Amino acid sequence: MVAKRFYWLAQFIGWTAYCGLLTLSVYTNNPSHIDSVFFFNIMVIIVAGVSVTHLQRYMFLKLGWLSYKLPRLIPRLLLSSFFFSILIGIVDISTDYLSNVNTIKDNPLEFSDVIVNVFSILLLVLFWNAIYFTFHFFQQSRNQEVHNLELTASNRESELKNLRSQLNPHFLFNSLNSIRALITVEPEKAKVSITTLSNLLRQSLVLGRENLVALESELDLAKSYLELEKIRFEERLTIEWEVTIGLEGFEIPPFTLQMLVENAIKHGISNLKDGGVVRIKVDETDSEVIIQVKNSGNLEVVVDLGVGIDNIKQRLLLQYGEGASFELKEENDFVYATMKFKK
């Protein structure tokens, strides 16, 4: 709608400007020619110019010329512009002589006058076409860019859904392994664990439908999971929390914190005879929100980090680009998994 309005506005402004220059030229050479008849002729030129160039545009659309490449388009454009310039020229000359019947004998129509008139109009029509096609190609390029962005977004959304779909089985598998270890040794604790797992799965089903979730929800999920693991590891697992107040509403991709906690247990604590510490820290700087999971252990003994870490890296890249980062490092017998989000 905006493009259509702009088109008609440009049509009337362009032809009115041309006729304004024509009027100025006549006034400079012979002011006495500026009368009601002259202005009538000017109005006819404006209407003829707008109508004929609009007819030419209609022809472009019907014949599909707007999709042609320049080598194929230019000769057709020149030929059609010349034809329509002759048409406007005929209307212009006819109006002049029909409105000044008594001057025909005194001012006979000469072929050179017709040629000059047609070529002056041709220049104007070609200029009009140059503006029109420039605008059209700009719009086409912009629409293509928008289409490419939509396609990219659609592909990313599809990939994110596939990545999210990998997490629930991974999460369920780890949780069931934890309960399995309790069934024969401590069946009562196993029953409690099953109840905890039921609550976890209910939470995961809700969070799994979202692209982003509040950090508070992720913390609740991690707490429930660690409660489940605490039943299994008992005194071998020490859990520490360090969460800055006010960041509960900050949004992150679902299951990212959960995956870091799971990896800390599976690849860290479970490999240590005496167990160890898992510390969850959420902090912020002036420009970033930092989420870190620290656990006792070593990276050297970890052969495969599973689907979790690669999944997190891909999701952060897809959803944030350079707006988020992930780092995994070892320092003084502790492994640090850190996500940073730009505010």
Summary of the structure (lengths in Angstrom):
residues: 343
radius of gyration: 37.9
end to end distance: 37.2
largest distance: 121.3
contacts: 995
relative contact order: 0.07
helix: 71%
strand: 13%
